[in-house]
Amino acid sequence: MMLHIGIIGTGGFSKMHAKILSEMEDMQIQAVCGTSKAKAEEFASGFSIPSSYESVSEMLDAEHLDAVYILVPPMSHGEFEMQLIERGIPFFVEKPLGVNTEQPYQILTELRKKPLITSVGYHFRYTDTVSKMKQLLGQQNVGMITGNWMGDMPQVAWWRDQERSGGQFIEQSTHLVDILRYCVGEIDEVYALYGNQVMHKQFDGVTAADVGTVTLKFSSGVIANISNTCVLPNGLGKVGITCYTQEGMLEWDTERLKLIEAHATSEIKRLVNPYLVENEAFIHALKTGDTGRILSDYEDAFKTQQVTVAALKSAKLGMPVQIG
């Protein structure tokens, strides 16, 4: 069964997904849509894509597509998803779902009326190390969890703009929120403190906070804290999660999971490419109708979006915010 795929977006994530898809069997990336015809044509030439467009509606009118990948910045979501739902075309969408919850909720409402196969790019769920951490946490008495996403500020204008990116917690640290939801369960309440310390003095147009810390209260009673910053020099960073349980500590980062017990320490290195696995899960669902391998669909990803947007609201109000 040959699948014909469309791509919206021509940035780095579009290239990464296109490379994976182009190496799969029974797969044709049929069309790409960019913010300009020139960008779309340049992207298409790199992956032998037959058609290029600067209008999504034009692409959807002209092509018969089995699915579309939406790989655009946070502020660009909404219209594309609605067009695909209207036409009954399954879609994969990169996180976050947007810069707020209002627009994603409208999309979710339409999906509930007209169900489609969807997948959202919370790729860490597909790593063997996160799968193992989820398994272990299910067997242990968890006390509390800390997480951090510490790095530099991505050098794209939209990322530093609060209105366009949603800020670091919504755009980036959302991955940590999603891992914890996947491993520990749902979150009932958040309390956040954000600040502007450094970056607005170094660059023009910085309206997103460059430091923040968010306390999360889970339905199970587990307490977690996720802190993030983008003030570090280029190339420096630290991303990870530490879980504190009666059995010891679980330290996860993007490359490994370390188990620290009273009298022993062991380490599991990540072996799988989660971007490949998440694509394989989506393509399998398109071919067979079996969505069981998709670990984050639109409905589930919306719950992560609710938490990250509630954190922004909490930081503005200076008080805890209930989820939902």
Secondary structure, 3 states (H helix, E strand, C coil): CCEEEEEECCCHHHHHHHHHHHCCCCEEEEEEECCCHHHHHHHHHHHCCCEEECCHHHHHHHCCCCEEEECCCHHHCCHHHHHHHHHCCCEEECCCCCCCCHHHHHHHHHHHHCCCCEEECCHHHHCHHHHHHHHHHHHCCEEEEEEEEECCCCCCCCCCCHHHHCCHHHHCCHHHHHHHHHHHCCEEEEEEEEECCCHHHHCCCCCCCCEEEEEEEECCCCEEEEEEECCCCCCCCEEEEEEEECCEEEEECCCEEEEECCCCEEEEECCCCHHHHHHHHHHHHHHHCCCCCCCCCHHHHHHHHHHHHHHHHHHHHCCCEECC
